[in-house]
Amino acid sequence: MENIEEASQVDCKKLVEDHWRSSLSFAAAGSIDLAKECVIRFEERIQEMAEKMPEQAAKQFMAEIERERNLVFDEYTLSPQKLKSRLGVAQPQPAGCLGVIVLFAVVPILYGIAIYI
C-alpha cells in the first residue's frame, strides 16, 4: 500500500468484512473449527502485512484494522442477523433442507457459499 492514509480505510474495511464473512459462513455451516481457524489466519495475515510496512504506517494500519473490527463487532452486537444479511452470509435453513457447502479459495481468503437443494 503506497499511501496508507488513503488506502487503509477501504482496504482495512474490506479485510475485516471479508474475515467476518468467512468466519460467520463457517459458523453458520456448523464448522466452528474452521471459523476459529479463520480468526487465527486473519491475525497472522494482518501481522505479516504490518511487518512489511514502515513502523508508522504499520501502527496506523493496525489501528485502522482495530477500528474496523470494533465497528463490525458493534454492528454484530446490535443485530447479528442484519450483519449476516449485509455480508451475504447464508442463514441456517430449517429442518428438511439439505445444505451443501462449497468452499473455494481466493488467496488468501476463504469464502463459503451455501447451495441449498
PyMOL commands that place a pseudoatom at each C-alpha (Angstrom):
pseudoatom trace, name=CA, resn=MET, resi=1, chain=A, elem=C, hetatm=0, pos=[0.000, 0.000, 0.000]
pseudoatom trace, name=CA, resn=GLU, resi=2, chain=A, elem=C, hetatm=0, pos=[1.672, 3.130, -1.157]
pseudoatom trace, name=CA, resn=ASN, resi=3, chain=A, elem=C, hetatm=0, pos=[-0.480, 5.692, 0.613]
pseudoatom trace, name=CA, resn=ILE, resi=4, chain=A, elem=C, hetatm=0, pos=[-1.687, 4.009, 3.794]
pseudoatom trace, name=CA, resn=GLU, resi=5, chain=A, elem=C, hetatm=0, pos=[-3.821, 7.003, 4.799]
pseudoatom trace, name=CA, resn=GLU, resi=6, chain=A, elem=C, hetatm=0, pos=[-5.983, 6.825, 1.684]
pseudoatom trace, name=CA, resn=ALA, resi=7, chain=A, elem=C, hetatm=0, pos=[-5.886, 3.098, 1.136]
pseudoatom trace, name=CA, resn=SER, resi=8, chain=A, elem=C, hetatm=0, pos=[-6.210, 1.935, 4.736]
pseudoatom trace, name=CA, resn=GLN, resi=9, chain=A, elem=C, hetatm=0, pos=[-9.887, 2.694, 5.310]
pseudoatom trace, name=CA, resn=VAL, resi=10, chain=A, elem=C, hetatm=0, pos=[-11.059, 0.930, 2.172]
pseudoatom trace, name=CA, resn=ASP, resi=11, chain=A, elem=C, hetatm=0, pos=[-8.544, -1.912, 2.414]
pseudoatom trace, name=CA, resn=CYS, resi=12, chain=A, elem=C, hetatm=0, pos=[-8.954, -2.390, 6.166]
pseudoatom trace, name=CA, resn=LYS, resi=13, chain=A, elem=C, hetatm=0, pos=[-12.731, -2.347, 5.914]
pseudoatom trace, name=CA, resn=LYS, resi=14, chain=A, elem=C, hetatm=0, pos=[-12.590, -4.973, 3.157]
pseudoatom trace, name=CA, resn=LEU, resi=15, chain=A, elem=C, hetatm=0, pos=[-10.098, -7.116, 5.079]
pseudoatom trace, name=CA, resn=VAL, resi=16, chain=A, elem=C, hetatm=0, pos=[-12.199, -7.043, 8.243]
pseudoatom trace, name=CA, resn=GLU, resi=17, chain=A, elem=C, hetatm=0, pos=[-15.514, -7.628, 6.474]
pseudoatom trace, name=CA, resn=ASP, resi=18, chain=A, elem=C, hetatm=0, pos=[-14.051, -10.494, 4.423]
pseudoatom trace, name=CA, resn=HIS, resi=19, chain=A, elem=C, hetatm=0, pos=[-12.743, -12.020, 7.647]
pseudoatom trace, name=CA, resn=TRP, resi=20, chain=A, elem=C, hetatm=0, pos=[-16.131, -11.739, 9.356]
pseudoatom trace, name=CA, resn=ARG, resi=21, chain=A, elem=C, hetatm=0, pos=[-17.889, -13.076, 6.252]
pseudoatom trace, name=CA, resn=SER, resi=22, chain=A, elem=C, hetatm=0, pos=[-15.661, -16.150, 6.213]
pseudoatom trace, name=CA, resn=SER, resi=23, chain=A, elem=C, hetatm=0, pos=[-15.910, -16.779, 9.946]
pseudoatom trace, name=CA, resn=LEU, resi=24, chain=A, elem=C, hetatm=0, pos=[-19.685, -16.348, 10.026]
pseudoatom trace, name=CA, resn=SER, resi=25, chain=A, elem=C, hetatm=0, pos=[-20.117, -18.515, 6.936]
pseudoatom trace, name=CA, resn=PHE, resi=26, chain=A, elem=C, hetatm=0, pos=[-18.184, -21.369, 8.516]
pseudoatom trace, name=CA, resn=ALA, resi=27, chain=A, elem=C, hetatm=0, pos=[-20.020, -20.952, 11.819]
pseudoatom trace, name=CA, resn=ALA, resi=28, chain=A, elem=C, hetatm=0, pos=[-23.421, -20.904, 10.062]
pseudoatom trace, name=CA, resn=ALA, resi=29, chain=A, elem=C, hetatm=0, pos=[-22.437, -24.127, 8.294]
pseudoatom trace, name=CA, resn=GLY, resi=30, chain=A, elem=C, hetatm=0, pos=[-21.601, -25.715, 11.644]
pseudoatom trace, name=CA, resn=SER, resi=31, chain=A, elem=C, hetatm=0, pos=[-17.835, -25.594, 11.068]
pseudoatom trace, name=CA, resn=ILE, resi=32, chain=A, elem=C, hetatm=0, pos=[-16.823, -23.909, 14.312]
pseudoatom trace, name=CA, resn=ASP, resi=33, chain=A, elem=C, hetatm=0, pos=[-13.253, -25.210, 13.994]
pseudoatom trace, name=CA, resn=LEU, resi=34, chain=A, elem=C, hetatm=0, pos=[-12.909, -23.596, 10.564]
pseudoatom trace, name=CA, resn=ALA, resi=35, chain=A, elem=C, hetatm=0, pos=[-14.360, -20.371, 11.947]
pseudoatom trace, name=CA, resn=LYS, resi=36, chain=A, elem=C, hetatm=0, pos=[-11.714, -20.413, 14.699]
pseudoatom trace, name=CA, resn=GLU, resi=37, chain=A, elem=C, hetatm=0, pos=[-9.025, -21.127, 12.103]
pseudoatom trace, name=CA, resn=CYS, resi=38, chain=A, elem=C, hetatm=0, pos=[-10.205, -18.047, 10.175]
pseudoatom trace, name=CA, resn=VAL, resi=39, chain=A, elem=C, hetatm=0, pos=[-9.538, -15.911, 13.237]
pseudoatom trace, name=CA, resn=ILE, resi=40, chain=A, elem=C, hetatm=0, pos=[-6.037, -17.310, 13.661]
pseudoatom trace, name=CA, resn=ARG, resi=41, chain=A, elem=C, hetatm=0, pos=[-5.172, -16.893, 9.977]
pseudoatom trace, name=CA, resn=PHE, resi=42, chain=A, elem=C, hetatm=0, pos=[-6.565, -13.360, 9.919]
pseudoatom trace, name=CA, resn=GLU, resi=43, chain=A, elem=C, hetatm=0, pos=[-4.351, -12.387, 12.850]
pseudoatom trace, name=CA, resn=GLU, resi=44, chain=A, elem=C, hetatm=0, pos=[-1.333, -13.921, 11.115]
pseudoatom trace, name=CA, resn=ARG, resi=45, chain=A, elem=C, hetatm=0, pos=[-2.171, -12.185, 7.857]
pseudoatom trace, name=CA, resn=ILE, resi=46, chain=A, elem=C, hetatm=0, pos=[-2.533, -8.695, 9.282]
pseudoatom trace, name=CA, resn=GLN, resi=47, chain=A, elem=C, hetatm=0, pos=[0.663, -9.139, 11.319]
pseudoatom trace, name=CA, resn=GLU, resi=48, chain=A, elem=C, hetatm=0, pos=[2.548, -10.178, 8.177]
pseudoatom trace, name=CA, resn=MET, resi=49, chain=A, elem=C, hetatm=0, pos=[1.143, -7.193, 6.292]
pseudoatom trace, name=CA, resn=ALA, resi=50, chain=A, elem=C, hetatm=0, pos=[2.121, -4.804, 9.093]
pseudoatom trace, name=CA, resn=GLU, resi=51, chain=A, elem=C, hetatm=0, pos=[5.647, -6.226, 9.266]
pseudoatom trace, name=CA, resn=LYS, resi=52, chain=A, elem=C, hetatm=0, pos=[6.179, -5.261, 5.621]
pseudoatom trace, name=CA, resn=MET, resi=53, chain=A, elem=C, hetatm=0, pos=[5.284, -1.615, 6.305]
pseudoatom trace, name=CA, resn=PRO, resi=54, chain=A, elem=C, hetatm=0, pos=[7.360, 1.190, 7.771]
pseudoatom trace, name=CA, resn=GLU, resi=55, chain=A, elem=C, hetatm=0, pos=[6.823, 1.439, 11.530]
pseudoatom trace, name=CA, resn=GLN, resi=56, chain=A, elem=C, hetatm=0, pos=[4.473, 4.429, 11.486]
pseudoatom trace, name=CA, resn=ALA, resi=57, chain=A, elem=C, hetatm=0, pos=[2.402, 3.026, 8.617]
pseudoatom trace, name=CA, resn=ALA, resi=58, chain=A, elem=C, hetatm=0, pos=[2.183, -0.326, 10.425]
pseudoatom trace, name=CA, resn=LYS, resi=59, chain=A, elem=C, hetatm=0, pos=[0.874, 1.363, 13.578]
pseudoatom trace, name=CA, resn=GLN, resi=60, chain=A, elem=C, hetatm=0, pos=[-1.672, 3.283, 11.529]
pseudoatom trace, name=CA, resn=PHE, resi=61, chain=A, elem=C, hetatm=0, pos=[-2.690, 0.118, 9.670]
pseudoatom trace, name=CA, resn=MET, resi=62, chain=A, elem=C, hetatm=0, pos=[-3.179, -1.883, 12.876]
pseudoatom trace, name=CA, resn=ALA, resi=63, chain=A, elem=C, hetatm=0, pos=[-5.149, 0.987, 14.450]
pseudoatom trace, name=CA, resn=GLU, resi=64, chain=A, elem=C, hetatm=0, pos=[-7.408, 1.123, 11.387]
pseudoatom trace, name=CA, resn=ILE, resi=65, chain=A, elem=C, hetatm=0, pos=[-7.893, -2.670, 11.469]
pseudoatom trace, name=CA, resn=GLU, resi=66, chain=A, elem=C, hetatm=0, pos=[-8.862, -2.410, 15.133]
pseudoatom trace, name=CA, resn=ARG, resi=67, chain=A, elem=C, hetatm=0, pos=[-11.271, 0.459, 14.404]
pseudoatom trace, name=CA, resn=GLU, resi=68, chain=A, elem=C, hetatm=0, pos=[-12.941, -1.529, 11.616]
pseudoatom trace, name=CA, resn=ARG, resi=69, chain=A, elem=C, hetatm=0, pos=[-13.133, -4.640, 13.807]
pseudoatom trace, name=CA, resn=ASN, resi=70, chain=A, elem=C, hetatm=0, pos=[-14.837, -2.644, 16.529]
pseudoatom trace, name=CA, resn=LEU, resi=71, chain=A, elem=C, hetatm=0, pos=[-17.354, -1.210, 14.060]
pseudoatom trace, name=CA, resn=VAL, resi=72, chain=A, elem=C, hetatm=0, pos=[-18.269, -4.658, 12.733]
pseudoatom trace, name=CA, resn=PHE, resi=73, chain=A, elem=C, hetatm=0, pos=[-18.367, -6.133, 16.247]
pseudoatom trace, name=CA, resn=ASP, resi=74, chain=A, elem=C, hetatm=0, pos=[-20.703, -3.348, 17.369]
pseudoatom trace, name=CA, resn=GLU, resi=75, chain=A, elem=C, hetatm=0, pos=[-22.901, -3.993, 14.334]
pseudoatom trace, name=CA, resn=TYR, resi=76, chain=A, elem=C, hetatm=0, pos=[-22.933, -7.719, 15.180]
pseudoatom trace, name=CA, resn=THR, resi=77, chain=A, elem=C, hetatm=0, pos=[-23.794, -6.948, 18.817]
pseudoatom trace, name=CA, resn=LEU, resi=78, chain=A, elem=C, hetatm=0, pos=[-26.769, -4.806, 17.763]
pseudoatom trace, name=CA, resn=SER, resi=79, chain=A, elem=C, hetatm=0, pos=[-28.095, -7.284, 15.219]
pseudoatom trace, name=CA, resn=PRO, resi=80, chain=A, elem=C, hetatm=0, pos=[-26.248, -10.431, 14.178]
pseudoatom trace, name=CA, resn=GLN, resi=81, chain=A, elem=C, hetatm=0, pos=[-28.895, -11.141, 11.532]
pseudoatom trace, name=CA, resn=LYS, resi=82, chain=A, elem=C, hetatm=0, pos=[-28.560, -7.718, 9.913]
pseudoatom trace, name=CA, resn=LEU, resi=83, chain=A, elem=C, hetatm=0, pos=[-24.774, -8.039, 9.759]
pseudoatom trace, name=CA, resn=LYS, resi=84, chain=A, elem=C, hetatm=0, pos=[-25.020, -11.532, 8.275]
pseudoatom trace, name=CA, resn=SER, resi=85, chain=A, elem=C, hetatm=0, pos=[-27.500, -10.269, 5.721]
pseudoatom trace, name=CA, resn=ARG, resi=86, chain=A, elem=C, hetatm=0, pos=[-25.340, -7.277, 4.800]
pseudoatom trace, name=CA, resn=LEU, resi=87, chain=A, elem=C, hetatm=0, pos=[-22.281, -9.516, 4.395]
pseudoatom trace, name=CA, resn=GLY, resi=88, chain=A, elem=C, hetatm=0, pos=[-24.250, -12.078, 2.386]
pseudoatom trace, name=CA, resn=VAL, resi=89, chain=A, elem=C, hetatm=0, pos=[-23.837, -14.884, 4.891]
pseudoatom trace, name=CA, resn=ALA, resi=90, chain=A, elem=C, hetatm=0, pos=[-26.367, -17.666, 4.363]
pseudoatom trace, name=CA, resn=GLN, resi=91, chain=A, elem=C, hetatm=0, pos=[-28.660, -18.270, 7.293]
pseudoatom trace, name=CA, resn=PRO, resi=92, chain=A, elem=C, hetatm=0, pos=[-29.151, -21.802, 8.619]
pseudoatom trace, name=CA, resn=GLN, resi=93, chain=A, elem=C, hetatm=0, pos=[-32.066, -23.455, 6.842]
pseudoatom trace, name=CA, resn=PRO, resi=94, chain=A, elem=C, hetatm=0, pos=[-34.971, -25.079, 8.673]
pseudoatom trace, name=CA, resn=ALA, resi=95, chain=A, elem=C, hetatm=0, pos=[-35.018, -28.848, 9.106]
pseudoatom trace, name=CA, resn=GLY, resi=96, chain=A, elem=C, hetatm=0, pos=[-35.768, -30.653, 5.884]
pseudoatom trace, name=CA, resn=CYS, resi=97, chain=A, elem=C, hetatm=0, pos=[-33.395, -28.630, 3.710]
pseudoatom trace, name=CA, resn=LEU, resi=98, chain=A, elem=C, hetatm=0, pos=[-30.149, -30.233, 2.700]
pseudoatom trace, name=CA, resn=GLY, resi=99, chain=A, elem=C, hetatm=0, pos=[-27.304, -27.728, 2.923]
pseudoatom trace, name=CA, resn=VAL, resi=100, chain=A, elem=C, hetatm=0, pos=[-24.278, -28.329, 0.761]
pseudoatom trace, name=CA, resn=ILE, resi=101, chain=A, elem=C, hetatm=0, pos=[-21.299, -26.103, 1.425]
pseudoatom trace, name=CA, resn=VAL, resi=102, chain=A, elem=C, hetatm=0, pos=[-18.957, -25.441, -1.450]
pseudoatom trace, name=CA, resn=LEU, resi=103, chain=A, elem=C, hetatm=0, pos=[-15.677, -23.839, -0.449]
pseudoatom trace, name=CA, resn=PHE, resi=104, chain=A, elem=C, hetatm=0, pos=[-13.179, -22.292, -2.753]
pseudoatom trace, name=CA, resn=ALA, resi=105, chain=A, elem=C, hetatm=0, pos=[-10.001, -20.385, -2.072]
pseudoatom trace, name=CA, resn=VAL, resi=106, chain=A, elem=C, hetatm=0, pos=[-9.449, -16.846, -3.192]
pseudoatom trace, name=CA, resn=VAL, resi=107, chain=A, elem=C, hetatm=0, pos=[-5.916, -16.403, -1.989]
pseudoatom trace, name=CA, resn=PRO, resi=108, chain=A, elem=C, hetatm=0, pos=[-5.551, -15.850, 0.858]
pseudoatom trace, name=CA, resn=ILE, resi=109, chain=A, elem=C, hetatm=0, pos=[-9.176, -15.510, 1.950]
pseudoatom trace, name=CA, resn=LEU, resi=110, chain=A, elem=C, hetatm=0, pos=[-11.584, -18.437, 2.041]
pseudoatom trace, name=CA, resn=TYR, resi=111, chain=A, elem=C, hetatm=0, pos=[-15.207, -17.813, 1.177]
pseudoatom trace, name=CA, resn=GLY, resi=112, chain=A, elem=C, hetatm=0, pos=[-18.126, -20.116, 1.918]
pseudoatom trace, name=CA, resn=ILE, resi=113, chain=A, elem=C, hetatm=0, pos=[-21.051, -20.353, -0.448]
pseudoatom trace, name=CA, resn=ALA, resi=114, chain=A, elem=C, hetatm=0, pos=[-24.150, -22.241, 0.613]
pseudoatom trace, name=CA, resn=ILE, resi=115, chain=A, elem=C, hetatm=0, pos=[-26.152, -24.013, -2.042]
pseudoatom trace, name=CA, resn=TYR, resi=116, chain=A, elem=C, hetatm=0, pos=[-29.471, -25.473, -0.911]
pseudoatom trace, name=CA, resn=ILE, resi=117, chain=A, elem=C, hetatm=0, pos=[-31.037, -28.331, -2.822]
for i in range(1, 117): cmd.bond("trace and resi %d" % i, "trace and resi %d" % (i + 1))
show_as sticks, trace
zoom trace
